[in-house]
């Protein structure tokens, strides 16, 4: 596992770059950003001095095509 350490605004920027959020219109995107700030603030993650640790997992699945008879 890799863990990134980011300023809270960088965390918000990262998640807003994911296509499901990035494709929203500007008003909706701002609403999502505000909701993220609210949740982060509720959990004490809004800080100028401290970084937020974000675990990053990657999974790889190997498959094989089954030949049909």
C-alpha positions as CSV (number, residue, x, y, z in Angstrom):
1,X,0.0,0.0,0.0
2,X,1.1,3.5,-0.8
3,X,-0.1,6.4,1.4
4,X,-0.1,9.9,0.0
5,X,0.2,12.9,2.4
6,X,-1.6,15.9,1.0
7,X,-2.9,19.3,2.2
8,X,-6.7,19.0,2.5
9,X,-7.3,21.1,-0.7
10,X,-5.1,18.7,-2.6
11,X,-7.2,15.8,-1.5
12,X,-10.3,17.6,-2.7
13,X,-8.6,18.5,-6.0
14,X,-7.6,14.9,-6.5
15,X,-11.1,13.5,-6.0
16,X,-12.7,16.2,-8.1
17,X,-10.4,15.2,-11.0
18,X,-12.0,11.7,-11.1
19,X,-14.3,11.6,-14.1
20,X,-17.6,11.1,-12.2
21,X,-17.0,14.5,-10.4
22,X,-15.0,16.2,-13.2
23,X,-17.9,15.7,-15.6
24,X,-20.4,17.6,-13.4
25,X,-21.4,21.2,-14.3
26,X,-19.5,23.9,-12.3
27,X,-22.4,24.5,-9.7
28,X,-22.7,20.8,-8.9
29,X,-18.9,20.5,-8.7
30,X,-18.7,23.3,-6.2
31,X,-21.5,21.6,-4.2
32,X,-19.4,18.4,-4.1
33,X,-16.3,20.3,-3.0
34,X,-18.2,22.0,-0.2
35,X,-19.6,18.7,1.0
36,X,-16.1,17.3,1.0
37,X,-14.8,20.2,3.1
38,X,-17.8,19.8,5.5
39,X,-17.0,16.1,6.0
40,X,-13.2,16.7,6.4
41,X,-13.9,19.5,8.8
42,X,-16.2,17.3,10.9
43,X,-13.3,14.9,11.2
44,X,-10.7,17.5,12.1
45,X,-8.9,17.2,8.7
46,X,-9.0,20.9,7.8
47,X,-5.7,22.3,8.8
48,X,-3.0,24.5,7.3
49,X,-0.2,22.7,9.2
50,X,-1.2,19.1,9.0
51,X,-1.4,16.8,6.0
52,X,-4.2,14.3,5.3
53,X,-2.9,10.7,4.8
54,X,-4.7,9.0,1.9
55,X,-4.1,5.3,1.4
56,X,-3.9,4.3,-2.2
57,X,-4.5,0.7,-3.2
58,X,-4.1,-0.8,-6.6
59,X,-5.5,-4.2,-7.5
60,X,-4.6,-6.2,-10.6
61,X,-6.7,-9.0,-11.9
62,X,-5.3,-11.5,-14.4
63,X,-7.9,-13.3,-16.5
64,X,-7.8,-15.7,-19.4
65,X,-10.3,-16.0,-22.2
66,X,-12.1,-19.3,-22.1
67,X,-12.2,-20.9,-25.5
68,X,-15.7,-22.0,-26.5
69,X,-16.1,-25.2,-28.4
